[in-house]
């Protein structure tokens, strides 16, 4: 997995101090606080209460309404980190395990993850659930501030009767609002089998329809090692497998996609995209630096299509607009002699589709197909390119700390006031290995010192500081962090530090 740690929005700085971790034991219990309104959401205070949402949504109820929608307009707020217990052999059934042979429900509520970490996941797959993720199938509602972290996740078997829309956070959703969702875990799909159709896979989401996606980021690599598809093809995207009539903005993919098929019987399509494999709607202020390396065999028929695109793999009988975005990656798709459509921004575009690309660019290592503008690597790492992308906005900034291989990042990642040294405070050494020193002038009184990761999580806090304070950093992973000082006079100062 690429060791890149970035922020989403400033809201994560409101996360409660020293969040506790609740380890799931396989049981469920009702929540006890809140009323489910926006002002007073149900508080999910342990893993068992999260499992209760899944249990009630997934009840096999035969009431004449197939795949009913549960918890419509109901609000939930997660208050702890969640460990799903995979190391103890537990399997998580998605919240909203509706499927074509099931009377289980869809989730229609509003879930706020509070920026808490979800980790150690092993998903439960069976033929009665077609949509896989922490959330399986949604209709309406919203997902916000969800963060998936942890070691490499291995999924041994993914089987479905029809399409298997899969993403770590959500499998399939219609009319959903998604904001501030992040995946930092590498995911390995060891075997995928679909009886009827193809497979749709995204780093965060499988497939979204008529939905909006903002400030979502995938850092984890996606690996698919063995695929058996019967009647259709493979669709893999860094953020989402498929986005139909969706609006997406301020999103990025930094994870690589590796796919190697087994047998695709009668299959005739294969698409790979840095943001989405197939898309219609609009995209603005998005970037991809993850590579695609796919070995996929498709049937050699008159209708076969094989395509890889830096941002979008393909567009069919629909409209797509892309603006103020870029791709800096390599795209390789092999497997047999069927020609592959490549595009630095968009790959395949059907004759019935309408695509408009403005102020969007790609690294000039991919054949030009008239969508987007090729640029050299040196230019794409320059201040001139940042200004060109911004187009009078302040969305992008220089990667001055080289966390994105020198390519532009979102300015909000480093919206940190570098004003410590001007106020009688010194922080050194920087970069640091195991310790960092903070020294104050005699007239500088500090109430607290906080260290945040760049996704806004508080990882260390200290009380009133002496004139010379030493902080142990040995427990932190290498990366970029923010030190925030809260002074006695009410002022706050912050500075970026690098832990080697």
Secondary structure, DSSP 8 states (H G I E B T S, - for coil): ---------GGGGG--TT--EEE--S------S--SSSSS-EEE-SHHHHHHHHHHHT----SS-TT-EESTT-EEEE-SEEE--GGGT--B--BS---TT----EE-SEEE-TT-EEE---B---TT---BSSEEEEES-EEES-EE-SS-EEE--EEESS-EEEESSEEEEES-EEES-EE-S-EEE--EEESSS-EEEESSEEEEES-EEES-EE-S-EEE--EEESSS-EEEESSEEEEEEEEEEEEEE---EEEE-SEETT--EEEEESSEEEEEEEEEEEEE---EEEE-----STT-EEEEESSEEEE-SSEEEEES-EE---EEEESSSS--EEESSEEEE-TT-EEEEES-EEETTS---SSSEEE-HHHHTSHHHHHHHHTTS--EE--TT-SSTTS-EEGGGG---B-SGGGTEEEESSSBSSEEEEEE-TT--EEEEEEEETTS-EEEEE-S--SEEEEE-TTS-SEEEEEEEEETTS-EEEEEEEE-
